[in-house]
């Protein structure tokens, strides 16, 4: 923690008192558009430390830790409403214990597995005013663990990008989940650990099968990186060691700005005939956009069901646009099925399950309306 403090940018003047406080930079670009004015951003990733707030905490004789720093910052700014796009912060649900009068709003920003809700279960009296969730299933899960009101919204970022039907669709798009930047492990809390090599081997195998399909049927396969800027190029180099073909086109998110780069995916998917996703949240987002999507749930087995994208739904192992099996024969069958459907028929056949998996609220009107109501 000391090292993070030393590296952080220091601000010595007190933050401005404001009506709204955006907690974390995640999705702060969207919240700034919604709030328009009279807001402050509390950065919580040690990229910035306010020395004025830190000194207030020291002279208060309270324990010096990050959570108390956050509470001191909020108390000083005295906002009426706090908005946050990071529901994964376990301590977020303890803020109301310290500052009860503030209205606290959070939006789910990604897939949450069983272990996350088990972590919430370990703490008592968790509270938040409103959680905007992907769907009804997640709303029910949150209500079991947190004292809150839930509103089905879908994905905050997905909702902010208008769905375009004017593009001529072509090619198959593969959504990468990244690459192993080191030889370490992925850790899910203190419960489970998995080597990055094993994790990404599943995607290498899937990509090989996809390329086999595209070579056979002479279709263009676009590979879209998870990372942006220079890391995007490193990701491409990693997969080039395993696959090459005249039908394979690597697309990098060509912006060093993570925010700008992360929005490219929606436009590219809107132009694609079919998108292939794994345990990425984007597969669910793309379904909500009404775009043909195949989800290969290839992390379920190797993570012992921890990364099962369908863990909280009553669905079979294989369905109209998804499968838990990572082999060529199954992949060819499911791709052919979805490509052969007309868009009208595909949307009709998948409407019910798509609505269960991810909502779509154009321009996040539900959040906009709630903030207007609470601001009165």
C-alpha positions, 0 to 999 in steps of 0.5 A: 500500500505504501508503494502505491501511495508513493507512486500516486499523483498527489493533490493538495487542495480539497476536492470541491463539494458537489451534488454528485460523486462518481466513485471510480473512473470505470464508466465515468465517461458515461456518468459525466454525460448523464450528470452533465455538471456539479460532479466530482470523481473519486479515484480509487485505484491509487492513481491519485491521492488527495493529501488534504483528505488524508490529513483530515483522516489522520487528525481524526484519529481514525484507522488509516486505511483505504476504506476510511479514506473513501469515507472521509472523502465522501463526507467532505464532498457531501454529495446527495447522490453517489454513482458507481459503475463497479459492482465488484467492489465488496466494500461498496456495500458498506458505505451506507453504514457510515454515511446513511443519508447519501443515495448510492447507485451502482450498475453491474458492469460484468459477469458475476460468478457464484464465488462473488455472491459467496463473498457477499454472503460472508458479510452481514448488513450490506446495503445500497439504494439501487443496483442496475443489473443485467437481468432478472436473474442477477437482480434476484441474486443481489437481493439475496445478499444485499439490502437493495432495490434492483432495476433491470438495465442490461449493460451500461456501456452497451446501452450507450451505443446505438444499434445500427442495422444499416451496415452490410454484414459480412464475415465471422467475428471472434472476440478474444479474451486476451492473452497470457502476459506472464506465466502466472495464475488467475485467482478467484478470491481465495477459492480457486486458482488456474494457470493462464496457460491452461485458460488461454489454451482453450481459446487457441483450440477454439480459434484453430477450429474456427479457422478450420471452418472458415478455410472449408467454407471460404469465409473471412474470420476477424479476430478482435483483441481484448487489449488496446494500443501496444498490448493489442499488438502483443496479443495478436503476436501471441495468437499468430504463433498458432494460427495463420490463414488468408481468411484470418484478419487480425483487428487491433483496438488501435487506440491507447485510450482504453475507453475509446478502444473499448467502444470499437467492438460494438460497431465491428460486431454490428457489421458481422454476420456472426460473432463468436464469444466465450465467457466474455460479457460481450457475447451477452451484450451482442445478443441484446443488440439482436446480432447473431451470436454463438457462445462457446462456454469453453471455460466451464470445465477447466474452472470447475464451473466457476466461469460458466456463463450460464451458471445462474440460468436453467439452460441445457449444455447445448442450445440454439446458439450456445455449447459447452463443448469445444470441438470442431464437429459441434462448432461446425453444426452450431455455426451452420445453424445460426448462419442459415437462419434469416435474421428475422427467424433467428431473432424470433427463435432466440427472443425469449432466452436473449431477454433472460440473458441481457436487457437493452435500455437505449441510452440508459434511460432508466438511470437518467430517470432515476437520477432526475427523480432523486435529484429533486 
